[in-house]
């Protein structure tokens, strides 16, 4: 990617209106929406994680409309992404096809995540955002109406100042943690995943199958390979050694539905573990800052809502940012927090409802954990303070 870097070599302080921590879909969507709303001096700090491959490749149908609102081309197929039409599940012993053709929402999408994320970063830079990568936030403080940020950028220390901060750092919610905002964690879900060179019959299909220790996920990627993941709790993965290829393949061979679509290999594949737990912060925004995407709320991959939520949060964050920059106002932040509450409550109802359907293994730790009492959701975001923490 042709990145437009912010040149800090000639001075130690750079004044900005908006700094975004994270250059994933949520961070780039926030940059695009804020620039469209008139915010001019925008920088995105990114510290890319080293991963064998990306997950989060299934996108809900409404992603197309949100891209259009961000001024991004909605011709996803022209960019190498593939439509998908059906969710096939074997859950609670019931085999079910959920066909998008029977809805009015259109088809979903199997994304090339690297290309999708790169396109969003490139669009942000072309609209005027400046991408700093690799950049790490070392410290921050509030001083006379501005954030003072000490960062390491390309191995050198620099000082930035900005009027508004966005936490788009994913599940680690690095800004919220520094501000000591409580984060509620619902589970310890992880994905033990691999790429399989040939997706076979999975064209246009996402497959889910529940098993005693969690559930399997399989889908075709745009390059013709398949992504396969066993979703389970971290403690179960450790105790049963699910990252061991022989154990992984043995459980794969025991599946009822999955092995009909993908046969376990006879040679070793590389397994990678990804965090996939659900959780949310108890304060969505405050004076001079906001959380978006997984930093705000990370939902179970069963929902396939991560990309859609990231883009939606970016669109919703723009009026919050401009309200503060123009008026030091928090009314838009209050509305944003209420929106977050509604989304989290809706997810919790659907999350518990879906897992409660599966009753075949009530004593297995994975399922027993999910039959507990639904955790309370914050109902009154703490947005009344006159100054940031």
DRENDO-1510 file (C-alpha; in Angstrom, 1 decimal, always signed):
<recs>
REC; n; res; u; v; w
REC; 1; UNK; +0.0; +0.0; +0.0 .
REC; 2; UNK; +1.2; +3.5; -0.8 .
REC; 3; UNK; +0.9; +5.0; +2.7 .
REC; 4; UNK; +1.0; +8.8; +3.2 .
REC; 5; UNK; +3.1; +9.1; +6.4 .
REC; 6; UNK; +3.1; +12.1; +8.6 .
REC; 7; UNK; +6.6; +13.6; +8.6 .
REC; 8; UNK; +7.6; +14.3; +12.2 .
REC; 9; UNK; +11.3; +14.5; +11.6 .
REC; 10; UNK; +11.6; +18.3; +11.7 .
REC; 11; UNK; +9.8; +18.9; +15.0 .
REC; 12; UNK; +8.8; +17.1; +18.2 .
REC; 13; UNK; +5.2; +18.4; +18.5 .
REC; 14; UNK; +2.4; +18.2; +15.9 .
REC; 15; UNK; -0.9; +19.8; +16.5 .
REC; 16; UNK; -3.9; +17.8; +15.4 .
REC; 17; UNK; -7.7; +17.9; +15.7 .
REC; 18; UNK; -8.2; +14.1; +15.8 .
REC; 19; UNK; -6.0; +11.1; +16.6 .
REC; 20; UNK; -7.3; +7.6; +16.0 .
REC; 21; UNK; -5.6; +4.7; +17.7 .
REC; 22; UNK; -6.0; +1.8; +15.3 .
REC; 23; UNK; -6.2; +1.5; +11.5 .
REC; 24; UNK; -8.7; -1.3; +11.2 .
REC; 25; UNK; -12.2; -0.9; +9.7 .
REC; 26; UNK; -13.5; +1.0; +12.8 .
REC; 27; UNK; -10.6; +3.4; +12.9 .
REC; 28; UNK; -10.6; +4.1; +9.1 .
REC; 29; UNK; -14.4; +4.4; +9.1 .
REC; 30; UNK; -14.2; +7.0; +11.9 .
REC; 31; UNK; -11.5; +8.9; +9.9 .
REC; 32; UNK; -13.5; +8.9; +6.7 .
REC; 33; UNK; -16.7; +10.0; +8.5 .
REC; 34; UNK; -15.0; +12.7; +10.5 .
REC; 35; UNK; -13.2; +14.2; +7.4 .
REC; 36; UNK; -16.5; +14.2; +5.6 .
REC; 37; UNK; -18.0; +16.1; +8.5 .
REC; 38; UNK; -15.3; +18.8; +8.2 .
REC; 39; UNK; -12.5; +17.6; +10.6 .
REC; 40; UNK; -9.3; +18.6; +8.9 .
REC; 41; UNK; -6.2; +17.5; +10.9 .
REC; 42; UNK; -6.5; +13.8; +11.3 .
REC; 43; UNK; -3.8; +11.2; +12.1 .
REC; 44; UNK; -4.2; +7.4; +12.5 .
REC; 45; UNK; -1.7; +5.5; +14.7 .
REC; 46; UNK; -1.3; +1.9; +13.7 .
REC; 47; UNK; +0.8; -0.9; +15.2 .
REC; 48; UNK; +0.1; -3.9; +12.9 .
REC; 49; UNK; -0.1; -7.3; +14.6 .
REC; 50; UNK; +2.0; -10.0; +13.1 .
REC; 51; UNK; -0.4; -12.8; +12.1 .
REC; 52; UNK; -0.2; -15.8; +9.8 .
REC; 53; UNK; -3.5; -14.8; +8.3 .
REC; 54; UNK; -6.6; -12.7; +9.1 .
REC; 55; UNK; -10.0; -13.8; +10.3 .
REC; 56; UNK; -13.3; -11.9; +10.4 .
REC; 57; UNK; -13.9; -12.5; +6.7 .
REC; 58; UNK; -17.7; -12.9; +6.7 .
REC; 59; UNK; -19.6; -9.6; +6.4 .
REC; 60; UNK; -23.3; -9.0; +6.8 .
REC; 61; UNK; -25.3; -7.6; +3.9 .
REC; 62; UNK; -25.6; -4.1; +5.3 .
REC; 63; UNK; -21.8; -3.6; +4.9 .
REC; 64; UNK; -22.5; -2.4; +1.3 .
REC; 65; UNK; -24.8; +0.4; +2.4 .
REC; 66; UNK; -22.4; +1.5; +5.1 .
REC; 67; UNK; -19.5; +1.7; +2.6 .
REC; 68; UNK; -21.7; +3.8; +0.4 .
REC; 69; UNK; -22.4; +6.2; +3.3 .
REC; 70; UNK; -18.6; +6.5; +3.8 .
REC; 71; UNK; -18.1; +7.4; +0.1 .
REC; 72; UNK; -16.4; +4.1; -0.7 .
REC; 73; UNK; -17.1; +2.0; -3.7 .
REC; 74; UNK; -19.7; -0.6; -2.9 .
REC; 75; UNK; -18.6; -2.9; -5.8 .
REC; 76; UNK; -17.0; -5.4; -3.5 .
REC; 77; UNK; -16.9; -8.1; -6.2 .
REC; 78; UNK; -14.7; -5.9; -8.4 .
REC; 79; UNK; -12.2; -5.7; -5.5 .
REC; 80; UNK; -11.9; -9.4; -5.3 .
REC; 81; UNK; -14.4; -10.2; -2.6 .
REC; 82; UNK; -17.0; -12.9; -3.1 .
REC; 83; UNK; -20.8; -12.9; -2.3 .
REC; 84; UNK; -22.2; -15.5; -0.1 .
REC; 85; UNK; -25.8; -16.5; +0.1 .
REC; 86; UNK; -26.4; -19.2; +2.7 .
REC; 87; UNK; -25.5; -19.9; +6.3 .
REC; 88; UNK; -25.6; -23.7; +6.9 .
REC; 89; UNK; -25.8; -24.8; +10.6 .
REC; 90; UNK; -26.0; -28.0; +12.5 .
REC; 91; UNK; -26.9; -26.7; +15.9 .
REC; 92; UNK; -28.8; -28.5; +18.8 .
REC; 93; UNK; -29.1; -31.5; +16.4 .
REC; 94; UNK; -31.0; -29.5; +13.8 .
REC; 95; UNK; -29.7; -28.9; +10.3 .
REC; 96; UNK; -30.7; -25.6; +8.9 .
REC; 97; UNK; -30.2; -23.5; +5.8 .
REC; 98; UNK; -30.6; -19.7; +6.3 .
REC; 99; UNK; -30.8; -18.5; +2.7 .
REC; 100; UNK; -30.2; -14.7; +2.1 .
REC; 101; UNK; -32.4; -15.0; -1.1 .
REC; 102; UNK; -35.4; -15.3; +1.2 .
REC; 103; UNK; -34.7; -12.0; +2.8 .
REC; 104; UNK; -34.9; -8.5; +1.5 .
REC; 105; UNK; -31.4; -7.6; +2.8 .
REC; 106; UNK; -29.3; -9.0; -0.1 .
REC; 107; UNK; -26.4; -11.3; +0.1 .
REC; 108; UNK; -23.5; -11.3; +2.6 .
REC; 109; UNK; -19.8; -11.2; +1.7 .
REC; 110; UNK; -16.8; -13.3; +2.1 .
REC; 111; UNK; -14.0; -10.7; +2.3 .
REC; 112; UNK; -10.3; -10.8; +1.5 .
REC; 113; UNK; -9.6; -9.1; +4.8 .
REC; 114; UNK; -6.1; -7.9; +3.9 .
REC; 115; UNK; -7.4; -6.2; +0.8 .
REC; 116; UNK; -10.5; -4.8; +2.5 .
REC; 117; UNK; -8.6; -3.3; +5.3 .
REC; 118; UNK; -5.9; -1.9; +3.0 .
REC; 119; UNK; -8.5; -0.3; +0.8 .
REC; 120; UNK; -10.0; +1.5; +3.8 .
REC; 121; UNK; -6.6; +2.7; +4.9 .
REC; 122; UNK; -5.8; +3.9; +1.4 .
REC; 123; UNK; -9.1; +5.8; +1.1 .
REC; 124; UNK; -8.5; +7.4; +4.5 .
REC; 125; UNK; -5.1; +8.7; +3.4 .
REC; 126; UNK; -6.5; +9.9; +0.0 .
REC; 127; UNK; -9.1; +11.9; +1.9 .
REC; 128; UNK; -6.5; +13.6; +4.0 .
REC; 129; UNK; -5.8; +11.4; +7.0 .
REC; 130; UNK; -2.2; +10.8; +7.8 .
REC; 131; UNK; -1.2; +7.2; +8.7 .
REC; 132; UNK; +1.6; +6.7; +11.2 .
REC; 133; UNK; +2.8; +3.1; +11.1 .
REC; 134; UNK; +4.3; +1.5; +13.0 .
REC; 135; UNK; +3.4; +3.8; +15.9 .
REC; 136; UNK; +2.9; +2.9; +19.6 .
REC; 137; UNK; +1.2; +5.1; +22.2 .
REC; 138; UNK; +3.6; +5.3; +25.1 .
REC; 139; UNK; +1.7; +7.8; +27.4 .
REC; 140; UNK; -0.9; +10.5; +27.4 .
REC; 141; UNK; -2.2; +13.3; +29.5 .
REC; 142; UNK; -4.8; +16.0; +29.3 .
REC; 143; UNK; -3.4; +19.6; +29.4 .
REC; 144; UNK; -5.5; +22.8; +29.0 .
REC; 145; UNK; -8.1; +21.3; +26.6 .
REC; 146; UNK; -5.8; +19.0; +24.6 .
REC; 147; UNK; -4.3; +15.6; +24.8 .
REC; 148; UNK; -0.6; +15.3; +24.9 .
REC; 149; UNK; +0.6; +12.0; +23.4 .
REC; 150; UNK; +4.0; +10.5; +23.7 .
REC; 151; UNK; +4.5; +8.0; +20.9 .
REC; 152; UNK; +7.1; +5.9; +19.3 .
REC; 153; UNK; +6.9; +6.2; +15.5 .
REC; 154; UNK; +9.2; +4.2; +13.3 .
REC; 155; UNK; +11.4; +3.5; +16.3 .
REC; 156; UNK; +11.8; +7.2; +17.4 .
REC; 157; UNK; +10.0; +9.1; +20.2 .
REC; 158; UNK; +7.7; +12.0; +19.3 .
REC; 159; UNK; +5.1; +14.2; +20.9 .
REC; 160; UNK; +1.7; +14.9; +19.4 .
REC; 161; UNK; -1.1; +17.1; +20.7 .
REC; 162; UNK; -4.7; +16.7; +19.7 .
REC; 163; UNK; -8.2; +17.8; +20.7 .
REC; 164; UNK; -9.9; +14.5; +20.4 .
REC; 165; UNK; -8.9; +10.8; +20.7 .
REC; 166; UNK; -10.6; +7.7; +19.3 .
REC; 167; UNK; -10.0; +4.2; +20.7 .
REC; 168; UNK; -10.2; +1.9; +17.7 .
REC; 169; UNK; -7.5; -0.5; +19.0 .
REC; 170; UNK; -9.7; -3.6; +19.0 .
REC; 171; UNK; -10.4; -5.9; +21.9 .
REC; 172; UNK; -7.4; -4.6; +23.8 .
REC; 173; UNK; -9.1; -1.2; +24.1 .
REC; 174; UNK; -5.8; +0.5; +24.8 .
REC; 175; UNK; -7.1; +4.0; +25.4 .
REC; 176; UNK; -10.0; +2.8; +27.6 .
REC; 177; UNK; -7.6; +0.8; +29.7 .
REC; 178; UNK; -5.4; +3.9; +30.2 .
REC; 179; UNK; -8.4; +5.9; +31.2 .
REC; 180; UNK; -9.3; +3.1; +33.7 .
REC; 181; UNK; -12.7; +2.5; +32.0 .
REC; 182; UNK; -14.1; -0.9; +33.1 .
REC; 183; UNK; -14.5; -3.6; +30.5 .
REC; 184; UNK; -16.9; -6.4; +31.1 .
REC; 185; UNK; -15.8; -9.7; +29.6 .
REC; 186; UNK; -18.4; -12.3; +28.9 .
REC; 187; UNK; -16.3; -15.4; +28.0 .
REC; 188; UNK; -12.8; -16.5; +27.0 .
REC; 189; UNK; -13.7; -17.7; +23.5 .
REC; 190; UNK; -10.7; -18.3; +21.1 .
REC; 191; UNK; -10.5; -19.6; +17.6 .
REC; 192; UNK; -8.1; -22.4; +16.7 .
REC; 193; UNK; -7.9; -21.8; +13.0 .
REC; 194; UNK; -6.2; -22.9; +9.8 .
REC; 195; UNK; -6.3; -22.3; +6.1 .
REC; 196; UNK; -7.2; -25.2; +3.9 .
REC; 197; UNK; -6.0; -24.9; +0.3 .
REC; 198; UNK; -9.2; -26.0; -1.4 .
REC; 199; UNK; -12.6; -24.9; -0.2 .
REC; 200; UNK; -14.3; -27.5; -2.3 .
REC; 201; UNK; -18.1; -27.2; -2.2 .
REC; 202; UNK; -18.2; -24.3; +0.2 .
REC; 203; UNK; -18.7; -21.7; -2.5 .
REC; 204; UNK; -21.2; -19.1; -1.2 .
REC; 205; UNK; -21.7; -20.9; +2.1 .
REC; 206; UNK; -20.7; -20.3; +5.7 .
REC; 207; UNK; -21.0; -23.4; +7.9 .
REC; 208; UNK; -21.3; -23.7; +11.6 .
REC; 209; UNK; -21.6; -27.0; +13.6 .
REC; 210; UNK; -21.8; -27.3; +17.4 .
REC; 211; UNK; -19.9; -30.0; +19.2 .
REC; 212; UNK; -19.2; -30.9; +22.8 .
REC; 213; UNK; -16.3; -28.5; +23.3 .
REC; 214; UNK; -17.6; -25.6; +21.3 .
REC; 215; UNK; -18.4; -25.1; +17.6 .
REC; 216; UNK; -16.8; -25.4; +14.2 .
REC; 217; UNK; -16.8; -22.6; +11.6 .
REC; 218; UNK; -15.9; -23.0; +7.9 .
REC; 219; UNK; -16.1; -20.8; +4.9 .
REC; 220; UNK; -14.6; -20.2; +1.5 .
REC; 221; UNK; -12.1; -17.3; +1.1 .
REC; 222; UNK; -12.0; -15.3; -2.1 .
REC; 223; UNK; -8.7; -17.0; -3.2 .
REC; 224; UNK; -10.5; -20.4; -3.3 .
REC; 225; UNK; -9.0; -21.6; +0.0 .
REC; 226; UNK; -11.1; -22.4; +3.1 .
REC; 227; UNK; -10.9; -20.9; +6.6 .
REC; 228; UNK; -11.6; -23.5; +9.3 .
REC; 229; UNK; -11.8; -22.7; +13.0 .
REC; 230; UNK; -12.7; -24.6; +16.1 .
REC; 231; UNK; -14.2; -22.1; +18.6 .
REC; 232; UNK; -13.8; -23.0; +22.3 .
REC; 233; UNK; -12.8; -21.4; +25.6 .
REC; 234; UNK; -9.1; -20.8; +26.2 .
REC; 235; UNK; -9.2; -23.1; +29.3 .
REC; 236; UNK; -10.7; -26.0; +27.2 .
REC; 237; UNK; -8.2; -25.4; +24.5 .
REC; 238; UNK; -5.3; -25.7; +27.0 .
REC; 239; UNK; -6.8; -28.7; +28.9 .
REC; 240; UNK; -7.7; -30.7; +25.9 .
REC; 241; UNK; -4.7; -29.6; +23.8 .
REC; 242; UNK; -6.9; -28.5; +20.9 .
REC; 243; UNK; -3.9; -26.6; +19.3 .
REC; 244; UNK; -2.2; -30.0; +18.8 .
REC; 245; UNK; -2.8; -30.8; +15.1 .
REC; 246; UNK; -3.5; -34.5; +15.8 .
REC; 247; UNK; -6.2; -33.6; +18.3 .
REC; 248; UNK; -7.6; -30.9; +16.0 .
REC; 249; UNK; -7.8; -33.4; +13.1 .
REC; 250; UNK; -9.4; -36.1; +15.2 .
REC; 251; UNK; -12.2; -33.8; +16.3 .
REC; 252; UNK; -12.6; -32.6; +12.7 .
REC; 253; UNK; -13.0; -36.3; +11.6 .
REC; 254; UNK; -15.7; -36.7; +14.3 .
REC; 255; UNK; -18.0; -33.9; +13.0 .
REC; 256; UNK; -21.3; -34.8; +11.4 .
REC; 257; UNK; -21.7; -32.0; +8.9 .
REC; 258; UNK; -18.3; -30.4; +8.5 .
REC; 259; UNK; -16.4; -33.5; +7.2 .
REC; 260; UNK; -19.0; -33.8; +4.4 .
REC; 261; UNK; -17.8; -30.5; +3.1 .
REC; 262; UNK; -14.1; -30.6; +4.0 .
REC; 263; UNK; -12.2; -33.8; +4.6 .
REC; 264; UNK; -9.5; -33.7; +7.3 .
REC; 265; UNK; -6.0; -33.6; +5.7 .
REC; 266; UNK; -3.4; -36.3; +5.8 .
REC; 267; UNK; -0.6; -33.8; +6.2 .
REC; 268; UNK; +0.0; -31.3; +8.9 .
REC; 269; UNK; -1.4; -27.8; +8.6 .
REC; 270; UNK; -0.3; -24.8; +10.7 .
REC; 271; UNK; -2.8; -23.9; +13.4 .
REC; 272; UNK; -3.1; -20.3; +14.7 .
REC; 273; UNK; -5.0; -19.1; +17.8 .
REC; 274; UNK; -7.0; -15.9; +17.8 .
REC; 275; UNK; -8.9; -14.1; +20.6 .
REC; 276; UNK; -12.6; -14.1; +19.9 .
REC; 277; UNK; -14.1; -13.3; +23.3 .
REC; 278; UNK; -17.2; -11.1; +23.8 .
REC; 279; UNK; -17.1; -8.0; +25.9 .
REC; 280; UNK; -17.8; -4.3; +26.1 .
REC; 281; UNK; -16.6; -1.1; +27.9 .
REC; 282; UNK; -18.9; +0.4; +30.5 .
REC; 283; UNK; -18.4; +4.0; +29.2 .
REC; 284; UNK; -18.8; +4.5; +25.4 .
REC; 285; UNK; -17.4; +8.1; +25.3 .
REC; 286; UNK; -16.4; +11.0; +27.4 .
REC; 287; UNK; -15.0; +14.5; +27.1 .
REC; 288; UNK; -12.5; +14.5; +24.3 .
REC; 289; UNK; -12.6; +10.7; +23.5 .
REC; 290; UNK; -14.8; +7.9; +22.2 .
REC; 291; UNK; -14.5; +4.1; +21.7 .
REC; 292; UNK; -15.5; +2.4; +18.4 .
REC; 293; UNK; -15.5; -1.1; +17.0 .
REC; 294; UNK; -14.2; -3.9; +19.1 .
REC; 295; UNK; -12.8; -1.4; +21.6 .
REC; 296; UNK; -16.4; -0.4; +22.3 .
REC; 297; UNK; -18.0; -3.8; +22.1 .
REC; 298; UNK; -16.7; -7.1; +20.7 .
REC; 299; UNK; -19.4; -9.6; +19.8 .
REC; 300; UNK; -19.3; -13.4; +19.4 .
REC; 301; UNK; -18.2; -14.4; +15.8 .
REC; 302; UNK; -21.5; -16.3; +15.5 .
REC; 303; UNK; -23.1; -12.9; +14.7 .
REC; 304; UNK; -20.8; -12.2; +11.7 .
REC; 305; UNK; -21.3; -8.5; +12.7 .
REC; 306; UNK; -17.8; -7.3; +13.4 .
REC; 307; UNK; -17.2; -5.5; +10.1 .
REC; 308; UNK; -20.7; -4.0; +10.0 .
REC; 309; UNK; -20.5; -2.8; +13.6 .
REC; 310; UNK; -17.1; -1.3; +13.0 .
REC; 311; UNK; -18.3; +0.7; +10.0 .
REC; 312; UNK; -21.5; +1.7; +11.8 .
REC; 313; UNK; -19.6; +2.9; +14.8 .
REC; 314; UNK; -17.3; +5.1; +12.6 .
REC; 315; UNK; -20.4; +6.7; +11.0 .
REC; 316; UNK; -22.0; +7.3; +14.4 .
REC; 317; UNK; -18.8; +8.7; +16.0 .
REC; 318; UNK; -18.5; +11.6; +13.5 .
REC; 319; UNK; -21.2; +13.8; +15.1 .
REC; 320; UNK; -19.8; +13.0; +18.6 .
REC; 321; UNK; -16.4; +14.3; +17.5 .
REC; 322; UNK; -17.7; +17.4; +15.8 .
REC; 323; UNK; -20.0; +18.2; +18.7 .
REC; 324; UNK; -16.9; +18.3; +21.0 .
REC; 325; UNK; -14.6; +20.1; +18.6 .
REC; 326; UNK; -17.1; +22.8; +17.9 .
REC; 327; UNK; -19.0; +23.2; +21.2 .
REC; 328; UNK; -17.2; +21.1; +23.9 .
REC; 329; UNK; -20.6; +19.3; +23.8 .
REC; 330; UNK; -21.6; +15.9; +25.1 .
REC; 331; UNK; -25.2; +15.6; +23.8 .
REC; 332; UNK; -24.1; +13.7; +20.8 .
REC; 333; UNK; -22.0; +11.5; +23.1 .
REC; 334; UNK; -25.0; +10.7; +25.2 .
REC; 335; UNK; -26.9; +9.6; +22.1 .
REC; 336; UNK; -23.9; +7.5; +21.0 .
REC; 337; UNK; -23.8; +5.8; +24.4 .
REC; 338; UNK; -27.6; +5.0; +24.3 .
REC; 339; UNK; -27.0; +3.6; +20.8 .
REC; 340; UNK; -24.3; +1.4; +22.2 .
REC; 341; UNK; -26.5; +0.2; +25.0 .
REC; 342; UNK; -29.2; -0.8; +22.6 .
REC; 343; UNK; -26.8; -2.8; +20.4 .
REC; 344; UNK; -25.2; -4.5; +23.4 .
REC; 345; UNK; -28.5; -5.4; +24.9 .
REC; 346; UNK; -29.7; -6.8; +21.6 .
REC; 347; UNK; -26.6; -8.9; +21.2 .
REC; 348; UNK; -26.9; -10.3; +24.8 .
REC; 349; UNK; -30.4; -11.4; +24.1 .
REC; 350; UNK; -29.5; -13.1; +20.9 .
REC; 351; UNK; -26.2; -14.5; +22.3 .
REC; 352; UNK; -27.9; -16.2; +25.2 .
REC; 353; UNK; -30.8; -17.3; +23.1 .
REC; 354; UNK; -28.6; -19.0; +20.5 .
REC; 355; UNK; -26.4; -20.8; +23.1 .
REC; 356; UNK; -29.4; -21.9; +25.1 .
REC; 357; UNK; -30.7; -23.8; +22.1 .
REC; 358; UNK; -27.9; -26.3; +22.4 .
REC; 359; UNK; -28.7; -28.7; +25.3 .
REC; 360; UNK; -26.9; -31.9; +24.4 .
REC; 361; UNK; -23.8; -31.3; +26.6 .
REC; 362; UNK; -25.1; -29.5; +29.7 .
REC; 363; UNK; -22.2; -30.7; +31.8 .
REC; 364; UNK; -19.4; -29.7; +29.4 .
REC; 365; UNK; -17.6; -26.6; +30.6 .
REC; 366; UNK; -18.0; -24.7; +27.3 .
REC; 367; UNK; -21.8; -25.0; +27.3 .
REC; 368; UNK; -22.3; -24.8; +31.1 .
REC; 369; UNK; -20.5; -21.5; +31.2 .
REC; 370; UNK; -22.9; -20.1; +28.6 .
REC; 371; UNK; -26.0; -21.1; +30.5 .
REC; 372; UNK; -25.3; -18.8; +33.3 .
REC; 373; UNK; -27.1; -15.6; +34.2 .
REC; 374; UNK; -26.9; -12.8; +31.6 .
REC; 375; UNK; -24.5; -10.1; +32.8 .
REC; 376; UNK; -26.0; -6.7; +33.5 .
REC; 377; UNK; -25.4; -4.0; +30.8 .
REC; 378; UNK; -24.5; -0.4; +31.7 .
REC; 379; UNK; -27.6; +1.7; +31.5 .
REC; 380; UNK; -26.3; +5.2; +32.5 .
REC; 381; UNK; -23.0; +6.1; +30.8 .
REC; 382; UNK; -20.9; +8.3; +32.9 .
REC; 383; UNK; -20.7; +11.3; +30.6 .
REC; 384; UNK; -21.4; +14.1; +33.1 .
REC; 385; UNK; -17.8; +14.8; +34.1 .
REC; 386; UNK; -16.5; +18.3; +33.0 .
REC; 387; UNK; -13.0; +17.1; +32.2 .
REC; 388; UNK; -11.4; +13.9; +31.0 .
REC; 389; UNK; -10.0; +11.4; +33.5 .
</recs>
